[in-house]
Amino acid sequence: WLKQPRQQICHLSASISPAMLSTFRASVRLAAPQKFFGSLGAPRAFSSAPQRFSIYRYDPDKMEKPYMQEYTIDLKECGPMVLDALIFVKEHMDSTLTFRRSCREGICGSCAMNINGKNGLACLLFIEPDAAAIEIQPLPHSYVVKDLVPDLTNFYNQYKSIEPWLKRKDTKAK
C-alpha cells in the first residue's frame, strides 16, 4: 500500500502547486504508521539484514558473454528504492556499473529495467527484503549498449513517427 501514494504523488506533481503537493505528502506520512518512515519522511527498508542483488553485466569492449554479478548491500546504508541500491553499488562497490537515471520521480522512465522478472521503474520499486537475490536485468526485447542500458534508437524512431505532441492548426508569423 506504500507504492500507491508514491505513484499518486508522481502523477499529481505536474498539475498541482508545490504547497498542495507538500500538504499531500504530509497527509500520506501521517496516514501511515511511523515505523515505515525514516527521519526525513522517506519510506525506509524494513530489514537490517544484508540484501543480495544479482545484476546483469555486459561490456561490449571486452567481447565477453553477458553474465550476472552478485552484490550484497546492507539496507541500512542505502535508500529504500532499487535505484538507490544501484547508485550505492556504483558509488561504493563497482564504479563500472552502467545504468540510466534522471528524475527519480517516476516521470521520465530513464531507469526502466526488468526487476525480478517484471518491467518497472527502479526509482518507484521498493527493495523488498528477501533471502533470494533481487535480479536486475535490462529491458527485454531490446539491444543492450552496456550493462543495464538498452539501445532506445528504435523506440525513439517509433515515437517520432507517431508524433505524440500538440500541433497548431495555424501558425502566426512573427
Backbone as CSV, one residue per row, in Angstrom:
resi,resn,N_x,N_y,N_z,CA_x,CA_y,CA_z,C_x,C_y,C_z
1,TRP,0.816,-1.215,0.000,0.000,0.000,0.000,0.847,1.260,0.000
2,LEU,2.138,1.143,0.281,3.006,2.320,0.246,3.320,2.768,-1.176
3,LYS,3.243,1.856,-2.140,3.564,2.217,-3.517,2.505,3.142,-4.109
4,GLN,1.248,2.940,-3.767,0.173,3.714,-4.356,0.299,5.218,-4.084
5,PRO,0.502,5.679,-2.830,0.629,7.123,-2.613,1.808,7.716,-3.370
6,ARG,2.928,6.972,-3.463,4.099,7.484,-4.179,3.758,7.693,-5.645
7,GLN,3.028,6.749,-6.259,2.642,6.902,-7.646,1.685,8.072,-7.809
8,GLN,0.774,8.264,-6.859,-0.148,9.388,-6.943,0.616,10.701,-6.859
9,ILE,1.607,10.772,-5.992,2.403,11.989,-5.878,3.080,12.300,-7.202
10,CYS,3.648,11.286,-7.840,4.351,11.481,-9.101,3.409,11.995,-10.184
11,HIS,2.214,11.414,-10.281,1.289,11.820,-11.321,0.658,13.177,-11.023
12,LEU,0.450,13.497,-9.762,-0.168,14.768,-9.407,0.815,15.924,-9.432
13,SER,2.098,15.648,-9.268,3.076,16.719,-9.097,3.147,17.651,-10.297
14,ALA,2.796,17.162,-11.474,2.857,18.009,-12.656,1.680,18.972,-12.729
15,SER,0.585,18.696,-12.017,-0.612,19.506,-12.196,-1.041,20.308,-10.969
16,ILE,-0.360,20.169,-9.831,-0.779,20.926,-8.659,0.359,21.784,-8.141
17,SER,0.017,22.744,-7.317,1.006,23.679,-6.802,1.917,22.997,-5.786
18,PRO,3.128,23.544,-5.576,4.049,22.967,-4.593,3.469,22.922,-3.180
19,ALA,2.666,23.930,-2.797,2.070,23.947,-1.458,1.079,22.797,-1.291
20,MET,0.263,22.559,-2.307,-0.697,21.456,-2.244,0.026,20.115,-2.228
21,LEU,1.115,19.996,-3.011,1.881,18.756,-3.045,2.505,18.473,-1.688
22,SER,3.027,19.512,-1.038,3.618,19.363,0.290,2.572,18.886,1.294
23,THR,1.361,19.461,1.228,0.274,19.050,2.115,-0.103,17.595,1.878
24,PHE,-0.157,17.193,0.602,-0.493,15.815,0.265,0.556,14.853,0.807
25,ARG,1.843,15.180,0.623,2.913,14.325,1.129,2.840,14.196,2.647
26,ALA,2.540,15.304,3.322,2.437,15.267,4.781,1.274,14.374,5.208
27,SER,0.147,14.441,4.499,-1.001,13.606,4.869,-0.706,12.131,4.640
28,VAL,0.069,11.805,3.608,0.446,10.417,3.370,1.322,9.922,4.516
29,ARG,2.271,10.763,4.961,3.149,10.372,6.074,2.352,10.172,7.355
30,LEU,1.335,11.021,7.591,0.541,10.904,8.808,-0.377,9.687,8.768
31,ALA,-0.831,9.313,7.568,-1.753,8.192,7.445,-1.066,6.847,7.642
32,ALA,0.240,6.789,7.391,0.975,5.521,7.516,1.595,5.426,8.902
33,PRO,1.750,4.222,9.404,2.415,4.053,10.698,3.842,4.615,10.654
34,GLN,4.292,5.203,11.730,5.583,5.869,11.791,6.753,4.928,11.518
35,LYS,6.602,3.648,11.833,7.722,2.731,11.643,8.099,2.552,10.175
36,PHE,7.213,2.955,9.229,7.510,2.808,7.816,8.341,3.959,7.262
37,PHE,8.543,5.032,8.039,9.229,6.195,7.521,10.468,6.521,8.333
38,GLY,11.501,6.999,7.642,12.741,7.403,8.289,12.631,8.822,8.822
39,SER,13.753,9.385,9.217,13.767,10.706,9.838,13.371,11.806,8.865
40,LEU,13.597,11.624,7.565,13.256,12.657,6.596,11.878,12.439,5.977
41,GLY,11.146,11.449,6.454,9.817,11.200,5.930,9.804,10.267,4.736
42,ALA,10.962,9.790,4.305,11.021,8.861,3.169,10.801,7.440,3.664
43,PRO,10.104,6.616,2.879,9.937,5.226,3.284,11.301,4.557,3.438
44,ARG,11.439,3.669,4.392,12.718,3.003,4.597,12.552,1.490,4.474
45,ALA,13.659,0.832,4.249,13.632,-0.623,4.129,13.288,-1.221,5.486
46,PHE,12.617,-2.369,5.480,12.128,-2.969,6.704,13.149,-3.871,7.383
47,SER,14.223,-4.217,6.726,15.147,-5.201,7.263,16.530,-4.608,7.440
48,SER,17.219,-5.080,8.466,18.603,-4.654,8.645,19.553,-5.729,8.137
49,ALA,19.004,-6.840,7.661,19.832,-7.916,7.122,20.370,-7.509,5.751
50,PRO,21.533,-8.016,5.396,22.068,-7.700,4.065,21.165,-8.278,2.967
51,GLN,21.055,-7.548,1.881,20.249,-7.991,0.738,21.178,-8.231,-0.438
52,ARG,20.964,-9.343,-1.125,21.768,-9.662,-2.301,21.066,-9.146,-3.555
53,PHE,21.853,-8.632,-4.497,21.362,-8.163,-5.788,22.162,-8.869,-6.870
54,SER,21.469,-9.459,-7.818,22.109,-10.103,-8.952,21.876,-9.201,-10.156
55,ILE,22.941,-8.588,-10.662,22.828,-7.543,-11.685,23.466,-8.011,-12.989
56,TYR,22.759,-7.801,-14.089,23.219,-8.156,-15.427,24.410,-7.285,-15.799
57,ARG,25.462,-7.913,-16.268,26.662,-7.174,-16.678,27.037,-7.561,-18.102
58,TYR,27.347,-6.560,-18.918,27.802,-6.788,-20.279,28.625,-5.593,-20.709
59,ASP,29.842,-5.860,-21.159,30.721,-4.813,-21.663,31.125,-5.186,-23.083
60,PRO,30.607,-4.491,-24.093,30.915,-4.855,-25.476,32.400,-4.677,-25.825
61,ASP,33.098,-3.822,-25.106,34.522,-3.597,-25.375,35.374,-4.816,-25.033
62,LYS,34.934,-5.609,-24.079,35.698,-6.782,-23.651,35.386,-8.022,-24.480
63,MET,34.333,-7.967,-25.299,33.952,-9.085,-26.157,33.725,-10.380,-25.373
64,GLU,33.130,-10.263,-24.181,32.783,-11.422,-23.366,31.275,-11.614,-23.380
65,LYS,30.851,-12.805,-22.986,29.423,-13.067,-22.876,28.848,-12.309,-21.686
66,PRO,27.563,-11.913,-21.764,26.920,-11.287,-20.600,26.864,-12.265,-19.432
67,TYR,26.870,-11.732,-18.215,26.814,-12.565,-17.011,26.089,-11.802,-15.910
68,MET,25.685,-12.528,-14.885,25.033,-11.928,-13.717,26.076,-11.823,-12.605
69,GLN,26.229,-10.629,-12.052,27.174,-10.417,-10.958,26.396,-10.107,-9.686
70,GLU,26.812,-10.707,-8.589,26.081,-10.554,-7.332,26.787,-9.557,-6.412
71,TYR,25.985,-8.692,-5.794,26.462,-7.712,-4.816,25.603,-7.870,-3.563
72,THR,26.201,-7.653,-2.392,25.466,-7.703,-1.135,25.513,-6.320,-0.503
73,ILE,24.332,-5.811,-0.149,24.228,-4.453,0.396,23.518,-4.504,1.742
74,ASP,24.043,-3.766,2.715,23.356,-3.577,3.992,22.288,-2.521,3.749
75,LEU,21.028,-2.870,3.932,19.925,-1.969,3.602,19.884,-0.719,4.479
76,LYS,20.605,-0.728,5.601,20.661,0.475,6.430,21.536,1.549,5.783
77,GLU,22.377,1.158,4.846,23.323,2.091,4.230,22.825,2.708,2.935
78,CYS,21.706,2.231,2.403,21.201,2.816,1.159,19.725,3.146,1.312
79,GLY,19.203,3.843,0.334,17.800,4.246,0.361,16.866,3.072,0.137
80,PRO,15.556,3.319,0.143,14.565,2.241,0.088,14.233,1.733,-1.314
81,MET,14.677,2.418,-2.343,14.308,2.046,-3.708,15.411,1.233,-4.382
82,VAL,15.039,0.488,-5.402,16.002,-0.302,-6.159,17.036,0.627,-6.803
83,LEU,16.616,1.792,-7.279,17.562,2.750,-7.864,18.606,3.184,-6.836
84,ASP,18.195,3.347,-5.577,19.146,3.702,-4.520,20.205,2.619,-4.359
85,ALA,19.797,1.368,-4.470,20.746,0.259,-4.364,21.729,0.276,-5.532
86,LEU,21.239,0.548,-6.731,22.129,0.626,-7.892,23.134,1.759,-7.747
87,ILE,22.669,2.894,-7.258,23.573,4.030,-7.039,24.602,3.684,-5.969
88,PHE,24.172,2.993,-4.920,25.091,2.569,-3.861,26.163,1.641,-4.420
89,VAL,25.770,0.688,-5.249,26.747,-0.229,-5.856,27.727,0.555,-6.711
90,LYS,27.237,1.476,-7.520,28.115,2.255,-8.402,29.089,3.134,-7.610
91,GLU,28.618,3.748,-6.536,29.464,4.664,-5.773,30.419,3.965,-4.811
92,HIS,30.030,2.800,-4.271,30.836,2.176,-3.217,31.453,0.830,-3.569
93,MET,30.942,0.151,-4.577,31.415,-1.204,-4.848,32.028,-1.384,-6.230
94,ASP,31.368,-0.862,-7.259,31.819,-1.108,-8.628,31.479,0.103,-9.497
95,SER,32.442,0.949,-9.719,32.202,2.182,-10.475,31.970,1.924,-11.960
96,THR,32.183,0.700,-12.432,31.971,0.402,-13.849,30.525,0.052,-14.169
97,LEU,29.678,-0.126,-13.161,28.270,-0.428,-13.393,27.620,0.734,-14.139
98,THR,26.877,0.411,-15.206,26.277,1.440,-16.050,24.769,1.267,-16.101
99,PHE,24.049,2.370,-15.876,22.588,2.389,-15.968,22.144,3.816,-16.188
100,ARG,20.892,3.986,-16.647,20.343,5.328,-16.863,19.497,5.730,-15.658
101,ARG,19.528,7.021,-15.353,18.649,7.601,-14.328,18.530,9.080,-14.611
102,SER,17.450,9.672,-14.141,17.284,11.096,-14.382,16.466,11.754,-13.281
103,CYS,15.146,11.617,-13.314,14.300,12.429,-12.438,14.082,11.852,-11.041
104,ARG,14.209,10.554,-10.851,13.974,9.873,-9.568,12.541,10.025,-9.067
105,GLU,11.622,10.415,-9.933,10.226,10.634,-9.529,9.238,9.805,-10.333
106,GLY,9.701,8.915,-11.196,8.806,8.081,-11.970,8.152,8.785,-13.137
107,ILE,8.728,9.869,-13.608,8.133,10.633,-14.689,8.827,10.364,-16.020
108,CYS,10.163,10.361,-16.019,10.913,10.296,-17.274,11.037,8.888,-17.846
109,GLY,11.092,7.859,-17.015,11.223,6.487,-17.498,12.646,6.060,-17.801
110,SER,13.633,6.888,-17.485,15.029,6.558,-17.783,15.501,5.294,-17.082
111,CYS,15.028,5.047,-15.882,15.505,3.914,-15.085,14.655,2.660,-15.286
112,ALA,13.981,2.558,-16.440,13.171,1.370,-16.723,14.087,0.161,-16.892
113,MET,13.756,-0.925,-16.201,14.514,-2.166,-16.303,13.654,-3.318,-15.825
114,ASN,14.173,-4.513,-15.978,13.455,-5.717,-15.579,13.951,-6.120,-14.196
115,ILE,13.065,-6.059,-13.204,13.432,-6.341,-11.818,12.613,-7.532,-11.346
116,ASN,13.303,-8.597,-11.014,12.659,-9.857,-10.601,11.616,-10.317,-11.618
117,GLY,11.935,-10.191,-12.902,11.065,-10.696,-13.956,9.941,-9.776,-14.382
118,LYS,9.842,-8.582,-13.789,8.785,-7.638,-14.157,9.425,-6.323,-14.589
119,ASN,8.909,-5.753,-15.664,9.402,-4.458,-16.116,8.867,-3.372,-15.195
120,GLY,9.721,-2.436,-14.833,9.299,-1.348,-13.959,10.366,-0.281,-13.871
121,LEU,10.049,0.759,-13.127,10.995,1.851,-12.910,11.715,1.615,-11.590
122,ALA,13.030,1.609,-11.638,13.828,1.348,-10.436,13.619,2.425,-9.374
123,CYS,13.244,3.635,-9.782,13.039,4.713,-8.813,11.727,4.572,-8.058
124,LEU,10.797,3.748,-8.554,9.497,3.571,-7.896,9.361,2.245,-7.162
125,LEU,10.257,1.308,-7.422,10.141,-0.014,-6.817,10.926,-0.088,-5.517
126,PHE,10.210,-0.391,-4.439,10.843,-0.543,-3.132,11.674,-1.821,-3.099
127,ILE,12.734,-1.798,-2.330,13.508,-3.007,-2.076,12.709,-3.831,-1.077
128,GLU,12.295,-4.998,-1.489,11.565,-5.882,-0.585,12.543,-6.943,-0.107
129,PRO,12.988,-6.848,1.149,13.999,-7.779,1.662,13.572,-9.233,1.494
130,ASP,14.518,-10.039,1.048,14.240,-11.441,0.780,15.556,-12.204,0.885
131,ALA,15.455,-13.490,1.188,16.654,-14.329,1.253,17.241,-14.525,-0.144
132,ALA,16.383,-14.541,-1.157,16.852,-14.686,-2.537,17.358,-13.337,-3.053
133,ALA,18.259,-13.392,-4.000,18.797,-12.163,-4.588,17.740,-11.481,-5.452
134,ILE,17.737,-10.158,-5.447,16.878,-9.387,-6.340,17.590,-9.336,-7.681
135,GLU,16.927,-9.829,-8.721,17.543,-9.924,-10.039,17.194,-8.696,-10.870
136,ILE,18.223,-8.008,-11.373,18.026,-6.785,-12.149,18.662,-6.988,-13.524
137,GLN,17.831,-6.830,-14.571,18.292,-7.001,-15.942,17.804,-5.834,-16.784
138,PRO,18.405,-5.628,-17.965,17.900,-4.564,-18.848,16.535,-4.940,-19.407
139,LEU,15.874,-3.976,-20.026,14.564,-4.239,-20.621,14.675,-5.372,-21.640
140,PRO,13.730,-6.301,-21.611,13.780,-7.393,-22.587,13.424,-6.896,-23.989
141,HIS,13.772,-7.670,-24.983,13.449,-7.386,-26.384,14.078,-6.090,-26.880
142,SER,15.227,-5.737,-26.319,15.955,-4.571,-26.813,17.446,-4.895,-26.792
143,TYR,18.180,-4.280,-27.690,19.613,-4.477,-27.709,20.221,-3.773,-26.502
144,VAL,21.308,-4.333,-25.983,21.953,-3.753,-24.814,23.216,-3.027,-25.251
145,VAL,23.323,-1.753,-24.852,24.508,-0.966,-25.145,25.618,-1.362,-24.179
146,LYS,25.302,-1.355,-22.891,26.232,-1.777,-21.844,25.451,-1.988,-20.553
147,ASP,25.757,-3.038,-19.821,25.120,-3.370,-18.543,23.600,-3.244,-18.613
148,LEU,23.029,-2.254,-17.924,21.572,-2.093,-17.849,21.045,-1.029,-18.804
149,VAL,21.851,-0.616,-19.781,21.461,0.447,-20.710,20.981,-0.160,-22.022
150,PRO,19.672,-0.079,-22.309,19.169,-0.589,-23.593,19.344,0.445,-24.697
151,ASP,19.436,-0.034,-25.933,19.509,0.855,-27.090,18.088,1.307,-27.406
152,LEU,17.811,2.577,-27.259,16.460,3.106,-27.444,16.257,3.768,-28.805
153,THR,17.163,3.539,-29.745,17.055,4.149,-31.072,15.740,3.775,-31.739
154,ASN,15.390,2.500,-31.730,14.141,2.053,-32.351,12.932,2.679,-31.657
155,PHE,12.951,2.744,-30.331,11.852,3.361,-29.587,11.663,4.826,-29.997
156,TYR,12.764,5.586,-30.061,12.650,7.000,-30.408,12.212,7.195,-31.856
157,ASN,12.621,6.313,-32.759,12.159,6.394,-34.144,10.655,6.147,-34.229
158,GLN,10.162,5.158,-33.486,8.721,4.897,-33.472,7.968,6.064,-32.833
159,TYR,8.509,6.613,-31.763,7.889,7.750,-31.073,7.775,8.941,-32.028
160,LYS,8.840,9.199,-32.780,8.847,10.310,-33.724,7.840,10.076,-34.855
161,SER,7.697,8.827,-35.282,6.804,8.538,-36.409,5.328,8.757,-36.059
162,ILE,4.933,8.580,-34.798,3.529,8.796,-34.436,3.250,10.226,-33.999
163,GLU,4.285,11.022,-33.789,4.180,12.446,-33.442,3.196,12.703,-32.298
164,PRO,3.499,12.215,-31.093,2.568,12.375,-29.963,2.686,13.723,-29.248
165,TRP,2.605,14.785,-29.986,2.657,16.099,-29.379,1.602,16.990,-30.021
166,LEU,1.278,18.082,-29.349,0.256,19.010,-29.851,0.805,19.798,-31.026
167,LYS,-0.074,20.062,-32.001,0.305,20.839,-33.175,-0.698,21.948,-33.367
168,ARG,-0.223,23.091,-33.744,-1.114,24.196,-34.061,-1.701,23.999,-35.436
169,LYS,-2.963,24.422,-35.601,-3.570,24.347,-36.939,-3.086,25.473,-37.820
170,ASP,-2.901,26.645,-37.221,-2.371,27.778,-37.973,-1.207,28.381,-37.201
171,THR,-0.171,28.730,-37.904,0.981,29.344,-37.249,0.955,30.836,-37.536
172,LYS,1.262,31.627,-36.523,1.264,33.071,-36.655,2.666,33.529,-37.060
173,ALA,2.738,34.399,-38.015,4.024,34.951,-38.449,4.463,36.013,-37.465
174,LYS,5.727,35.967,-37.083,6.228,36.962,-36.127,7.001,38.040,-36.807
